[in-house]
Amino acid sequence: MSSASRPSTSDADSPASSLFANSGATTQRNVMSQGVAQQGSDQQDAADPGLILASGSPRRRDLLASIGIQCEVAPVDIDETPQANESPEHYVLRLAREKSQAGFAALAQRTAGRTVGRRVLGADTALALDGRILGKPRDELDAREMLLSLSGRSHQVLSGVALCHGDAGRDMRCESELVESRVTFRTITPEEAARYWATGEPADKAGGYAIQGLGAVFVSHLEGSYSAVVGLPLHETAQLLSKAGVQPWQPL
């Protein structure tokens, strides 16, 4: 029988070729799996910039999200009592730094000191009128009196922001910024103050009002940063984050 008429066996039909084909398919599947796993890891890294917000405020979380920053929310518990003869400016900046530092210490504890590549953001906002800090109202009477004290006048809104990052054991850094804004209210009647309290909005707000909510109707003029009055100065926060390697947003 000539070689031309001899039955031929293709590579695909031979046991050896089947083995190599299966091996190649297995290798390809492994490579694809590794690629998918790596892609998932990259996506997770992209979604998690390593930022912790040491605050339970949904307003601050939403403000960060508005500039494309995702974060883990991990509130801290610190003593917010003003010190004797402490100025409103010092008070706000001190609390922002203490929140950030407390959050960083908690991070170091739960990660056994592995804090490199993670950042902790702390913030605080307070209102001041005639050098006096206005906190959250104690009750309805306090809220109504507080609102009427702001009627027809300008008051300070002070916002502090602090960012701690680095190696907890050797090179922890904490930068901070203080932002001052001035808000002017129109005249508010006692009846309006009572109706505003009835909405429920003033109860947990510093100064007894929310500029991002129903309380906006009282504001006749704002000088400074709107986001700072809401609870987080975005311009200064973005600068701190950028210096620490977290970009507020990326081009699509």
Salt bridges, closest charged atoms under 4 A:
ASP62 OD1 - ARG61 NE 3.50
GLU72 OE2 - ARG110 NH2 2.93
GLU72 OE1 - ARG118 NH2 3.41
GLU80 OE2 - LYS99 NZ 3.97
GLU86 OE2 - HIS90 ND1 2.64
GLU86 OE2 - ARG94 NE 2.69
GLU98 OE2 - ARG94 NH1 3.27
ASP124 OD1 - LYS99 NZ 3.00
ASP130 OD1 - ARG153 NH2 2.80
GLU140 OE2 - ARG144 NH1 3.13
ASP142 OD1 - ARG138 NH2 3.64
ASP167 OD2 - ARG170 NE 3.50
ASP171 OD2 - ARG173 NH1 2.49
GLU175 OE1 - HIS165 NE2 3.02
GLU180 OE2 - ARG182 NH1 3.87
GLU192 OE2 - ARG186 NH2 2.91
ASP204 OD1 - LYS205 NZ 2.72
